[in-house]
Amino acid sequence: MKKVYYLKTCSTCIRILKELNLSSEFVLQNIKTEEITVAQLEQMKELSGSYESLFSKRSKLYKEMDLKNQKLEERDYKHYILEHYTFLSRPVIINGNQIFIGNSKNTVAAAKAAIISK
């Protein structure tokens, strides 16, 4: 499976998608208009190892809800990601059995290398 979960209104996501120059094999899912399903999130978790690794602590809601001062567990991370799309660290790039989460330079470079090598 080749898929990208992203936010169409996020300039960083759009910049990364342009940089990666993805083939038509990749399915793009704008998470604002097409919500993440439980099955999709579980697949991401299986590839990444945890819901926490998929969770964005930079989200505006994370600060507004004062979640940093709460002890969150895996089920909490799953709940919040399913509740509101901004809790998913973006973009999430799935390339076969590889997953790349977020927009750090290292993550984007690793995704680019993996996509080009196939």
Secondary structure, DSSP 4 states (H G I P E B T S, - for coil): -EEEEE-TT-HHHHHHHHHHT--TTSEEEETTTSPPPHHHHHHHHHHHS-SGGGB-TT-HHHHHTTGGGS---HHHHHHHHHH-GGGB-S-EEEETTEEEES--HHHHHHHHHHHHH-
